[in-house]
Amino acid sequence: MTSRIARSALRFLALLFVASVLIFLLLRAVPGDPARIALGISATEEAVAQLSETLGTDRPLLTQYLDWVGGLLTGNFGVSMASATDITPQVLKRAGVSLTLTLLAMALSLTLAVPTGVYLARRQDTPGGAVVGALTQLGIVTPSFVVGIIAVAVLSVRLGWLPANGWGSPAHAVLPVGALALVQASILTRYVRSAVRAEMGKDYVRTARAKGASISTVLLTRAVKNAALPVVTVTGVQLSNLIVGAVVIERVFTIPGLGTMLLSAVANRDLTTVQTVMMLLVAFTLAVNLLVDLLSAVIDPRVRRPA
């Protein structure tokens, strides 16, 4: 187990390094001088040179990269190329908003998906199972931002039950979290159903049933636990996908998260903010994958065995 943790951690660090290099170089390959873009086309050469020196864009690329990575490691995210202000407080605040939105949506997704998936595994051929299955299929093909727009139109504009945008109270979180969670819950439900049905067809289930155990008892004591490994793996993938969905949802509901910050930085060609936000999103995705890898080893001892 220790060697597996060490390998996973080394892979995590290696991928972080590769991602940081790619993000830095790809953004620097975009044509145009950030200082001139920030000051406008009417800026003098002296003003452009002074801002370039302030932002550090006139230094060698290796020096810029090392300064940026060093700042990330020490919690100093740098200076905005658009406003020439420290972006660290704003990034941290918005990261907290995005993380809260994402984790709440995933928690709600699992809360809905696990019992629904188990129900479908047992009742798929019943009228109720057919209706629930059709609803999950509809949820899979419907983008989260469409769900959000419909929810705003009905629950906010028409009925006035919930605020349509903003962030700061539990009421503001209901619609965006629900819009993200419903789509993800539909996807996870199908995986839970498939995993549980696969377990229900195995010998140990038939043996337990032959000894007189009820199907509910076998499900709760053995099948659901054994089905957890593929569900955990898919949950990690979907949690990473939630980050992408959250970017759009933040724009729909005017939520001050990393998504809206990233889109604004791209529009302003603020390379420092763009590369920092992108790196944080990549780091979160890789951290989720690392956690899933370790949880898989805990859930299923066979995963810990070397090939």
VOPAGU-2260 file (C-alpha; in pm, 1 decimal, decimal comma):
REM VOPAGU-2260
SITE   aa  ch    i         X         Y         Z
SITE  MET   A    0       0,0       0,0       0,0
SITE  THR   A    1     286,1     235,9      85,0
SITE  SER   A    2     451,7     181,2    -251,0
SITE  ARG   A    3     120,5     244,3    -427,1
SITE  ILE   A    4      77,0     573,8    -241,7
SITE  ALA   A    5     433,1     673,1    -333,3
SITE  ARG   A    6     379,5     590,1    -702,9
SITE  SER   A    7      49,2     776,9    -710,5
SITE  ALA   A    8     203,7    1081,6    -544,2
SITE  LEU   A    9     498,9    1085,3    -785,0
SITE  ARG   A   10     264,2    1055,1   -1082,9
SITE  PHE   A   11      55,6    1341,6    -941,4
SITE  LEU   A   12     361,8    1565,6    -908,2
SITE  ALA   A   13     492,1    1472,2   -1254,0
SITE  LEU   A   14     157,6    1554,0   -1416,2
SITE  LEU   A   15     141,3    1883,5   -1229,1
SITE  PHE   A   16     484,5    1976,9   -1362,9
SITE  VAL   A   17     397,3    1882,9   -1721,0
SITE  ALA   A   18      67,4    2072,0   -1699,0
SITE  SER   A   19     237,8    2384,1   -1564,3
SITE  VAL   A   20     491,8    2384,7   -1848,5
SITE  LEU   A   21     225,6    2331,8   -2115,5
SITE  ILE   A   22      -4,9    2600,3   -1976,7
SITE  PHE   A   23     280,5    2851,1   -1948,3
SITE  LEU   A   24     420,3    2789,3   -2297,1
SITE  LEU   A   25      84,6    2772,1   -2476,7
SITE  LEU   A   26     -27,7    3102,7   -2330,5
SITE  ARG   A   27     303,2    3264,9   -2419,9
SITE  ALA   A   28     257,6    3143,1   -2777,7
SITE  VAL   A   29     -49,7    3366,6   -2815,8
SITE  PRO   A   30      54,1    3661,9   -3036,0
SITE  GLY   A   31      60,5    4014,0   -2897,3
SITE  ASP   A   32     234,4    4201,0   -2615,5
SITE  PRO   A   33      29,9    4179,9   -2291,3
SITE  ALA   A   34     158,9    4518,3   -2175,5
SITE  ARG   A   35      56,8    4692,2   -2497,8
SITE  ILE   A   36    -283,1    4523,8   -2492,8
SITE  ALA   A   37    -335,9    4633,6   -2132,3
SITE  LEU   A   38    -242,4    4996,5   -2208,0
SITE  GLY   A   39    -414,5    5020,8   -2546,7
SITE  ILE   A   40    -291,2    5097,2   -2895,6
SITE  SER   A   41    -228,9    5463,0   -2814,3
SITE  ALA   A   42      25,9    5387,7   -2540,2
SITE  THR   A   43     380,1    5514,2   -2582,3
SITE  GLU   A   44     677,3    5282,0   -2610,7
SITE  GLU   A   45     809,2    5411,6   -2277,6
SITE  ALA   A   46     482,7    5325,6   -2101,5
SITE  VAL   A   47     476,0    4979,7   -2257,7
SITE  ALA   A   48     836,2    4915,2   -2156,9
SITE  GLN   A   49     769,5    5030,6   -1800,4
SITE  LEU   A   50     463,4    4806,9   -1763,4
SITE  SER   A   51     649,9    4512,5   -1916,7
SITE  GLU   A   52     920,9    4558,9   -1654,2
SITE  THR   A   53     660,7    4582,6   -1378,3
SITE  LEU   A   54     481,4    4267,0   -1495,1
SITE  GLY   A   55     807,2    4085,4   -1567,1
SITE  THR   A   56     715,9    4002,8   -1925,4
SITE  ASP   A   57    1047,0    4143,8   -2051,6
SITE  ARG   A   58    1247,5    3878,0   -1867,1
SITE  PRO   A   59    1355,0    3539,2   -2012,2
SITE  LEU   A   60    1080,6    3276,4   -2030,7
SITE  LEU   A   61    1258,4    3043,5   -1788,3
SITE  THR   A   62    1281,2    3321,2   -1529,6
SITE  GLN   A   63     913,5    3404,8   -1576,6
SITE  TYR   A   64     818,3    3037,9   -1538,8
SITE  LEU   A   65    1025,9    2984,3   -1225,1
SITE  ASP   A   66     888,2    3302,4   -1067,3
SITE  TRP   A   67     532,1    3194,6   -1145,9
SITE  VAL   A   68     573,0    2840,6   -1010,4
SITE  GLY   A   69     758,3    2969,4    -705,4
SITE  GLY   A   70     472,6    3208,2    -638,8
SITE  LEU   A   71     215,7    2928,4    -669,7
SITE  LEU   A   72     406,1    2715,7    -419,8
SITE  THR   A   73     424,6    3002,3    -168,5
SITE  GLY   A   74      68,2    3124,1    -216,7
SITE  ASN   A   75     160,3    3431,0    -421,4
SITE  PHE   A   76     -35,6    3405,5    -746,3
SITE  GLY   A   77     113,9    3713,5    -908,1
SITE  VAL   A   78       0,5    4046,8   -1048,5
SITE  SER   A   79    -278,7    4089,4   -1300,1
SITE  MET   A   80    -156,6    4198,9   -1643,0
SITE  ALA   A   81    -482,3    4384,5   -1697,5
SITE  SER   A   82    -515,7    4578,1   -1369,9
SITE  ALA   A   83    -159,1    4553,7   -1227,1
SITE  THR   A   84    -302,8    4439,7    -890,8
SITE  ASP   A   85    -229,7    4134,4    -677,7
SITE  ILE   A   86    -471,6    3858,5    -776,9
SITE  THR   A   87    -404,7    3630,5    -477,9
SITE  PRO   A   88    -694,2    3743,4    -251,0
SITE  GLN   A   89    -943,0    3738,2    -536,3
SITE  VAL   A   90    -831,6    3394,3    -659,8
SITE  LEU   A   91    -856,9    3244,3    -312,6
SITE  LYS   A   92   -1201,8    3392,0    -256,2
SITE  ARG   A   93   -1334,1    3275,5    -591,6
SITE  ALA   A   94   -1175,0    2932,3    -552,8
SITE  GLY   A   95   -1371,0    2889,0    -230,5
SITE  VAL   A   96   -1694,5    2972,9    -412,2
SITE  SER   A   97   -1624,6    2730,5    -699,7
SITE  LEU   A   98   -1515,2    2453,8    -463,8
SITE  THR   A   99   -1828,4    2494,5    -252,6
SITE  LEU   A  100   -2050,2    2488,5    -561,3
SITE  THR   A  101   -1878,4    2179,1    -702,9
SITE  LEU   A  102   -1870,7    1975,3    -381,5
SITE  LEU   A  103   -2232,3    2055,4    -294,7
SITE  ALA   A  104   -2340,6    1950,8    -643,8
SITE  MET   A  105   -2148,7    1622,8    -621,8
SITE  ALA   A  106   -2281,5    1545,8    -272,4
SITE  LEU   A  107   -2637,7    1601,4    -394,0
SITE  SER   A  108   -2568,9    1394,5    -706,0
SITE  LEU   A  109   -2453,8    1094,6    -502,3
SITE  THR   A  110   -2743,3    1133,5    -259,4
SITE  LEU   A  111   -2984,0    1106,2    -552,9
SITE  ALA   A  112   -2792,3     857,5    -767,3
SITE  VAL   A  113   -2715,5     576,0    -522,0
SITE  PRO   A  114   -3071,0     495,5    -408,1
SITE  THR   A  115   -3210,7     562,2    -756,1
SITE  GLY   A  116   -2952,4     335,0    -918,0
SITE  VAL   A  117   -3022,5      56,2    -669,5
SITE  TYR   A  118   -3395,7      98,1    -733,9
SITE  LEU   A  119   -3343,7      72,9   -1110,1
SITE  ALA   A  120   -3126,3    -235,9   -1065,7
SITE  ARG   A  121   -3415,3    -409,6    -892,1
SITE  ARG   A  122   -3715,0    -253,5   -1068,3
SITE  GLN   A  123   -3592,9    -175,8   -1418,2
SITE  ASP   A  124   -3860,7    -391,8   -1582,4
SITE  THR   A  125   -4148,9    -240,2   -1385,2
SITE  PRO   A  126   -4353,9      64,1   -1498,4
SITE  GLY   A  127   -4197,5     273,7   -1221,6
SITE  GLY   A  128   -3849,7     165,9   -1325,2
SITE  ALA   A  129   -3923,5     251,1   -1687,4
SITE  VAL   A  130   -4034,5     603,1   -1591,7
SITE  VAL   A  131   -3729,6     662,2   -1370,8
SITE  GLY   A  132   -3500,4     522,6   -1640,5
SITE  ALA   A  133   -3650,3     755,7   -1900,1
SITE  LEU   A  134   -3602,5    1054,2   -1668,5
SITE  THR   A  135   -3237,2     969,3   -1612,0
SITE  GLN   A  136   -3185,8     935,6   -1987,7
SITE  LEU   A  137   -3340,7    1278,9   -2034,1
SITE  GLY   A  138   -3110,3    1417,7   -1765,2
SITE  ILE   A  139   -2804,2    1274,9   -1938,9
SITE  VAL   A  140   -2875,6    1445,8   -2272,7
SITE  THR   A  141   -2973,3    1781,4   -2119,9
SITE  PRO   A  142   -2683,3    2025,0   -2054,2
SITE  SER   A  143   -2665,7    2167,3   -1703,4
SITE  PHE   A  144   -2689,7    2525,9   -1826,9
SITE  VAL   A  145   -3021,1    2443,4   -1999,1
SITE  VAL   A  146   -3152,3    2302,3   -1671,9
SITE  GLY   A  147   -3032,9    2621,2   -1502,3
SITE  ILE   A  148   -3204,6    2849,2   -1752,5
SITE  ILE   A  149   -3533,4    2656,6   -1720,6
SITE  ALA   A  150   -3507,7    2662,6   -1340,7
SITE  VAL   A  151   -3454,0    3039,4   -1341,2
SITE  ALA   A  152   -3746,3    3095,6   -1578,0
SITE  VAL   A  153   -3984,7    2886,3   -1368,3
SITE  LEU   A  154   -3870,9    2910,3   -1006,5
SITE  SER   A  155   -3729,5    3263,6   -1009,8
SITE  VAL   A  156   -3902,2    3467,5   -1279,0
SITE  ARG   A  157   -4244,7    3303,6   -1283,6
SITE  LEU   A  158   -4291,1    3185,7    -925,8
SITE  GLY   A  159   -4044,4    3411,3    -744,0
SITE  TRP   A  160   -3942,9    3138,5    -501,5
SITE  LEU   A  161   -3565,1    3166,8    -536,3
SITE  PRO   A  162   -3311,8    3434,2    -642,5
SITE  ALA   A  163   -3210,1    3414,5   -1007,1
SITE  ASN   A  164   -2843,7    3505,2    -964,7
SITE  GLY   A  165   -2573,2    3596,8    -719,2
SITE  TRP   A  166   -2403,0    3414,3    -432,8
SITE  GLY   A  167   -2392,5    3463,3     -59,2
SITE  SER   A  168   -2686,0    3280,0      99,6
SITE  PRO   A  169   -2819,6    2921,9      94,6
SITE  ALA   A  170   -3107,2    3036,9    -124,2
SITE  HIS   A  171   -2863,9    3155,3    -392,0
SITE  ALA   A  172   -2702,6    2809,7    -402,8
SITE  VAL   A  173   -3022,2    2609,6    -460,7
SITE  LEU   A  174   -3065,5    2663,4    -834,8
SITE  PRO   A  175   -2701,0    2638,7    -951,6
SITE  VAL   A  176   -2628,8    2338,4    -729,1
SITE  GLY   A  177   -2951,4    2171,7    -840,9
SITE  ALA   A  178   -2880,2    2238,6   -1209,9
SITE  LEU   A  179   -2536,6    2077,6   -1183,7
SITE  ALA   A  180   -2650,5    1792,2    -958,7
SITE  LEU   A  181   -2948,3    1676,8   -1165,6
SITE  VAL   A  182   -2737,8    1615,3   -1474,8
SITE  GLN   A  183   -2457,7    1444,1   -1282,9
SITE  ALA   A  184   -2704,4    1236,7   -1080,5
SITE  SER   A  185   -2858,8    1107,9   -1403,6
SITE  ILE   A  186   -2519,0     992,5   -1526,9
SITE  LEU   A  187   -2414,8     836,9   -1195,8
SITE  THR   A  188   -2750,8     661,2   -1160,3
SITE  ARG   A  189   -2685,7     461,3   -1476,4
SITE  TYR   A  190   -2344,4     352,1   -1350,0
SITE  VAL   A  191   -2481,8     255,6   -1008,4
SITE  ARG   A  192   -2756,5      54,9   -1176,1
SITE  SER   A  193   -2511,3    -127,1   -1404,2
SITE  ALA   A  194   -2267,2    -199,6   -1119,8
SITE  VAL   A  195   -2537,4    -332,7    -885,6
SITE  ARG   A  196   -2698,5    -545,4   -1157,9
SITE  ALA   A  197   -2359,0    -695,4   -1237,4
SITE  GLU   A  198   -2318,3    -790,0    -871,6
SITE  MET   A  199   -2669,9    -934,6    -852,0
SITE  GLY   A  200   -2579,9   -1184,3   -1123,0
SITE  LYS   A  201   -2280,8   -1327,7    -936,5
SITE  ASP   A  202   -2260,2   -1660,0    -755,0
SITE  TYR   A  203   -2247,1   -1522,8    -401,8
SITE  VAL   A  204   -2582,9   -1351,0    -451,7
SITE  ARG   A  205   -2744,7   -1668,6    -582,0
SITE  THR   A  206   -2592,7   -1865,6    -294,2
SITE  ALA   A  207   -2722,2   -1618,4     -35,5
SITE  ARG   A  208   -3066,1   -1624,1    -197,0
SITE  ALA   A  209   -3065,8   -2005,4    -194,0
SITE  LYS   A  210   -2995,5   -1997,3     180,1
SITE  GLY   A  211   -3304,3   -1785,7     235,0
SITE  ALA   A  212   -3162,6   -1432,7     246,5
SITE  SER   A  213   -3383,8   -1163,9      98,6
SITE  ILE   A  214   -3266,4    -970,7    -202,9
SITE  SER   A  215   -3273,9    -649,2       2,9
SITE  THR   A  216   -3045,0    -802,1     263,6
SITE  VAL   A  217   -2797,8    -922,2       3,0
SITE  LEU   A  218   -2800,8    -584,7    -168,0
SITE  LEU   A  219   -2737,5    -386,0     147,5
SITE  THR   A  220   -2478,5    -618,2     302,2
SITE  ARG   A  221   -2276,5    -728,0      -1,3
SITE  ALA   A  222   -2377,7    -616,6    -349,9
SITE  VAL   A  223   -2379,4    -239,0    -296,0
SITE  LYS   A  224   -2039,8    -251,1    -123,2
SITE  ASN   A  225   -1887,2    -463,4    -399,9
SITE  ALA   A  226   -2031,2    -228,1    -661,7
SITE  ALA   A  227   -1864,2      71,0    -496,3
SITE  LEU   A  228   -1532,0      44,4    -683,3
SITE  PRO   A  229   -1658,6     128,0   -1034,8
SITE  VAL   A  230   -1894,4     387,9    -889,8
SITE  VAL   A  231   -1608,7     560,9    -704,7
SITE  THR   A  232   -1401,3     564,5   -1023,0
SITE  VAL   A  233   -1682,1     719,0   -1226,0
SITE  THR   A  234   -1756,1     966,6    -947,3
SITE  GLY   A  235   -1399,1    1093,7    -970,1
SITE  VAL   A  236   -1433,0    1142,4   -1344,8
SITE  GLN   A  237   -1767,1    1319,8   -1303,2
SITE  LEU   A  238   -1628,9    1543,9   -1028,9
SITE  SER   A  239   -1363,8    1659,3   -1273,0
SITE  ASN   A  240   -1634,1    1717,9   -1535,3
SITE  LEU   A  241   -1828,1    1923,9   -1283,1
SITE  ILE   A  242   -1549,3    2180,9   -1292,3
SITE  VAL   A  243   -1618,1    2238,3   -1662,4
SITE  GLY   A  244   -1992,3    2252,5   -1603,0
SITE  ALA   A  245   -1945,1    2492,7   -1314,5
SITE  VAL   A  246   -1770,5    2743,4   -1543,8
SITE  VAL   A  247   -2086,9    2776,9   -1753,9
SITE  ILE   A  248   -2322,7    2764,0   -1455,1
SITE  GLU   A  249   -2130,3    3043,5   -1285,1
SITE  ARG   A  250   -2186,4    3258,1   -1591,7
SITE  VAL   A  251   -2558,5    3171,4   -1607,2
SITE  PHE   A  252   -2618,2    3255,2   -1240,6
SITE  THR   A  253   -2360,4    3538,4   -1216,2
SITE  ILE   A  254   -2165,6    3355,0    -947,5
SITE  PRO   A  255   -1827,4    3508,9    -855,7
SITE  GLY   A  256   -1623,9    3189,9    -895,2
SITE  LEU   A  257   -1314,8    3082,6   -1082,3
SITE  GLY   A  258   -1516,7    3022,2   -1397,2
SITE  THR   A  259   -1631,5    3380,9   -1436,2
SITE  MET   A  260   -1285,6    3501,9   -1337,5
SITE  LEU   A  261   -1127,2    3284,1   -1606,1
SITE  LEU   A  262   -1363,9    3403,1   -1878,4
SITE  SER   A  263   -1306,4    3767,8   -1787,0
SITE  ALA   A  264    -928,5    3715,7   -1782,1
SITE  VAL   A  265    -938,3    3553,5   -2126,8
SITE  ALA   A  266   -1137,9    3847,7   -2263,6
SITE  ASN   A  267    -882,3    4092,3   -2118,7
SITE  ARG   A  268    -584,8    3875,3   -2221,4
SITE  ASP   A  269    -467,9    3870,5   -1861,6
SITE  LEU   A  270    -213,3    3589,1   -1895,4
SITE  THR   A  271    -116,7    3580,8   -1528,2
SITE  THR   A  272    -475,5    3527,0   -1415,2
SITE  VAL   A  273    -555,5    3282,4   -1694,9
SITE  GLN   A  274    -254,3    3059,7   -1630,2
SITE  THR   A  275    -305,2    3067,3   -1253,4
SITE  VAL   A  276    -675,1    2978,5   -1269,0
SITE  MET   A  277    -610,6    2707,4   -1526,8
SITE  MET   A  278    -335,6    2561,3   -1310,0
SITE  LEU   A  279    -564,0    2554,2   -1007,1
SITE  LEU   A  280    -834,1    2375,1   -1206,3
SITE  VAL   A  281    -582,7    2121,2   -1335,6
SITE  ALA   A  282    -443,1    2070,1    -984,3
SITE  PHE   A  283    -793,9    2007,4    -850,3
SITE  THR   A  284    -863,9    1753,6   -1126,0
SITE  LEU   A  285    -537,3    1569,9   -1064,3
SITE  ALA   A  286    -597,1    1573,1    -688,0
SITE  VAL   A  287    -938,4    1414,5    -742,3
SITE  ASN   A  288    -781,8    1144,3    -958,7
SITE  LEU   A  289    -519,0    1080,6    -689,9
SITE  LEU   A  290    -788,1    1050,5    -424,2
SITE  VAL   A  291    -990,7     809,7    -639,1
SITE  ASP   A  292    -681,6     597,2    -697,5
SITE  LEU   A  293    -616,9     570,3    -324,0
SITE  LEU   A  294    -982,5     506,3    -238,6
SITE  SER   A  295    -994,4     228,0    -495,6
SITE  ALA   A  296    -707,6      55,4    -318,2
SITE  VAL   A  297    -887,2      89,5      15,6
SITE  ILE   A  298   -1219,2     -40,7    -116,4
SITE  ASP   A  299   -1079,2    -335,2    -314,0
SITE  PRO   A  300    -762,0    -504,4    -181,2
SITE  ARG   A  301    -704,7    -659,4    -525,8
SITE  VAL   A  302    -620,2    -312,9    -660,0
SITE  ARG   A  303    -329,6    -289,2    -414,2
SITE  ARG   A  304    -163,4    -601,6    -546,2
SITE  PRO   A  305     119,4    -540,4    -791,1
SITE  ALA   A  306      59,4    -660,6   -1145,5
